[in-house]
Amino acid sequence: MKTHVYVDGFNLYYGAVKDTPYRWLDIRKMCELLLPGRDIVRIKYFTAHISARPNDPGQPTRQQVYLRALRTIPELEVILGSFLTFERIMPLGGQPANRQKFVRVIRTEEKGSDVNLATHLLIDGFKGDYKQAVLVTNDSDLLEPIRFVRSDLKLQVGLLNPQKHPSRVLLPHVDFVKQIRKGVLKSSQFPIEMQDRIGTFRRPQGW
């Protein structure tokens, strides 16, 4: 079955690989293990360039190395949204109303990935580029495009869930759900040393 895979990069990272030894993840290999027998013709990876934080200035560099690794996969396309970092004054919790204290916090927001994913899912479906779409996400905001692809375009939609429990909102509206488990992540790692058209590079230290 001709299959397109749509990966919500932040949902996958925070749901399945953050603070694990499996961050050097080969998305193609993961999909092959979880979707045996499918003809995976396209993988679209939706993310945004992150900004350095005071406690972790190397974050953007590690992300760039990982995106470089992903781009060695011939079928994979990286599609970028935007990432915002800003300061905001917010009330401190647990304070009485008449003596409220405020603190300055650093907020980060990722913008555009869910909209980009929904747009590509719908356009590719209209064009007849796939018979089955598989979303690597657990984001209930994608309910409406999923429903449309199944009900109006009569195409199959599955989920590879990176989080502990699948969304109750999405569950009744997909053809299948598969959990992304540690065993699959462990078996889907890139080699420590890799090569592309620019040269040789290695997995980030600490990954």
Secondary structure, DSSP 8 states (H G I E B T S, - for coil): -EEEEEEEHHHHIIIIITTSTT-SB-HHHHHHHHSTT-EEEEEEEEE-----BTTBTTHHHHHHHHHHHHTTSTTEEEEE-EEEEEEEEEE-TT--GGG--EEEEEEEEEESHHHHHHHHHHHHHHHT--SEEEEE---GGGHHHHHHHHHTS--EEEEEE-SSS--TTTGGGSSEEEE--HHHHHTTB--SEEE-SS-EEE--TT-
